Each structure stands twice: as structure tokens, then as C-alpha cells.
Amino acid sequence: MQIETDRLRLVAISEHDWPLFYQIHTDPEVIEFCFDAPTLSEIQQKFQARLTPWQPNSTHWLCLVVLNKQNDEPLGITGFRMVNGVAEVGYLFLAQHHGKQYATESLAALLRWASDNTKIVQFNATVTEGNIASERVLVKCGFKLINIMPRAHSIQGEWYSDLIYQFQ
């Protein structure tokens, strides 16, 4: 499986993507509004779960590595998992690539691919309160804020609301 845009190539994650996956999940600037720093064991478990090949009836994550088409440099990851018939999308990018529209471009391409190649008709995303950059990505891709879950989870001892976005 491969999805392409003018600048990007999205490919299924593989064993050789461990350094990227590890770096994304341990960089404080990347995970600041996502989750507490996971242990090595937790990161390894997440990574192994993402390696399972995805099929349209899968309940695990379709995890795609986002590459710069010009030089095959890994930029981040994106994907979705099915939750009660709805695709929950997510993305994490290396800090040095923030602000370059890669998340928006890759998410828009993923949405087009999923709409054209699967029977998925609804996509949701959950963003932690304060993650303004991630909210901008969703809005640019056509998502709308539909719900706010107050004090939904804690990151480093501070409580945050979850902002629920929907695309149809």
C-alpha cells in the first residue's frame, strides 16, 4: 500500500521504522499535548501492534510512515483505527517538521484514499485541549468540532479536556 501527494509518500510501517517510531514517542515537544512519556516497553508494544498488516475489517491501527518524496526522509506517522464503525485518525510528526503542512497534506491524502478504497464514511479525531496546531490540521482537512470532554485525561499531572472533531 502506498499513497502519494506532490511532496509526500505514505507507506505501511515496517520493522526498519523503529528509530522513527521511538523518536516520535520520546520527544517532549512531540508528545507534550498527547500523552505522558511512555516506557520503552510501552513504545515497543505499540510499535509491534502497528506492524500487523491492516485490512478493511481490522480493528488495529493502519499506521503509515510519511516520507519526503524527494529524499525518502521520514517525517512522521499517520493513520487510523476503527472504533464502533468510525475511523479514529491520528498523526505524529518529528518536531523539526512541524509547521511545514506535512500533517495536513498527509491527512488529506489519507482521507481521500480511505474514502475511495474503503467503505469508511465517518472519521473522528480527538485532540488534547491546547494542541492548537493539531486543531488547525483538522480544520484545514474539513473536520468540525463536535464535542468537548472536560478533564478527560491527565498529562504530567495536569488535567486536559479532549476536543472531539468529526469529518463526514
Solvent accessible surface area in square Angstrom, and as a share of the most:
residue,aa,sasa,rsa
1,M,103,0.46
2,Q,92,0.41
3,I,13,0.07
4,E,88,0.40
5,T,20,0.11
6,D,138,0.72
7,R,94,0.34
8,L,0,0.00
9,R,51,0.19
10,L,0,0.00
11,V,30,0.17
12,A,52,0.41
13,I,12,0.06
14,S,40,0.26
15,E,111,0.50
16,H,150,0.67
17,D,12,0.06
18,W,69,0.24
19,P,89,0.56
20,L,11,0.06
21,F,1,0.00
22,Y,89,0.34
23,Q,81,0.36
24,I,0,0.00
25,H,4,0.02
26,T,49,0.28
27,D,33,0.17
28,P,103,0.65
29,E,109,0.49
30,V,11,0.06
31,I,8,0.04
32,E,94,0.42
33,F,59,0.24
34,C,41,0.25
35,F,53,0.22
36,D,70,0.36
37,A,72,0.56
38,P,22,0.14
39,T,80,0.47
40,L,96,0.48
41,S,61,0.39
42,E,83,0.37
43,I,1,0.00
44,Q,83,0.37
45,Q,122,0.54
46,K,61,0.26
47,F,4,0.02
48,Q,100,0.44
49,A,52,0.40
50,R,41,0.15
51,L,38,0.19
52,T,70,0.41
53,P,103,0.65
54,W,32,0.11
55,Q,100,0.44
56,P,89,0.56
57,N,131,0.67
58,S,13,0.08
59,T,107,0.62
60,H,51,0.23
61,W,53,0.19
62,L,6,0.03
63,C,9,0.06
64,L,0,0.00
65,V,1,0.01
66,V,0,0.00
67,L,21,0.10
68,N,25,0.13
69,K,78,0.33
70,Q,172,0.77
71,N,95,0.49
72,D,75,0.39
73,E,65,0.29
74,P,53,0.33
75,L,1,0.00
76,G,0,0.00
77,I,13,0.07
78,T,4,0.02
79,G,1,0.01
80,F,0,0.00
81,R,96,0.35
82,M,35,0.15
83,V,65,0.37
84,N,150,0.77
85,G,56,0.54
86,V,27,0.16
87,A,0,0.00
88,E,33,0.15
89,V,7,0.04
90,G,21,0.20
91,Y,37,0.14
92,L,29,0.14
93,F,11,0.05
94,L,9,0.04
95,A,19,0.15
96,Q,102,0.45
97,H,14,0.06
98,H,85,0.38
99,G,76,0.73
100,K,92,0.39
101,Q,91,0.40
102,Y,24,0.09
103,A,16,0.13
104,T,23,0.13
105,E,36,0.16
106,S,0,0.00
107,L,0,0.00
108,A,27,0.21
109,A,3,0.02
110,L,0,0.00
111,L,9,0.04
112,R,139,0.51
113,W,50,0.18
114,A,0,0.00
115,S,61,0.39
116,D,119,0.61
117,N,87,0.45
118,T,22,0.13
119,K,194,0.82
120,I,18,0.09
121,V,117,0.67
122,Q,36,0.16
123,F,2,0.01
124,N,26,0.14
125,A,3,0.03
126,T,62,0.36
127,V,8,0.04
128,T,9,0.05
129,E,76,0.34
130,G,35,0.33
131,N,27,0.14
132,I,101,0.51
133,A,67,0.52
134,S,16,0.10
135,E,35,0.16
136,R,144,0.53
137,V,19,0.11
138,L,0,0.00
139,V,90,0.51
140,K,114,0.48
141,C,15,0.09
142,G,34,0.33
143,F,3,0.01
144,K,138,0.58
145,L,83,0.41
146,I,90,0.45
147,N,72,0.37
148,I,91,0.46
149,M,92,0.41
150,P,103,0.65
151,R,156,0.57
152,A,43,0.34
153,H,50,0.22
154,S,42,0.27
155,I,7,0.03
156,Q,148,0.66
157,G,68,0.66
158,E,100,0.45
159,W,122,0.43
160,Y,35,0.13
161,S,16,0.10
162,D,21,0.11
163,L,18,0.09
164,I,31,0.16
165,Y,9,0.03
166,Q,42,0.18
167,F,50,0.21
168,Q,149,0.66
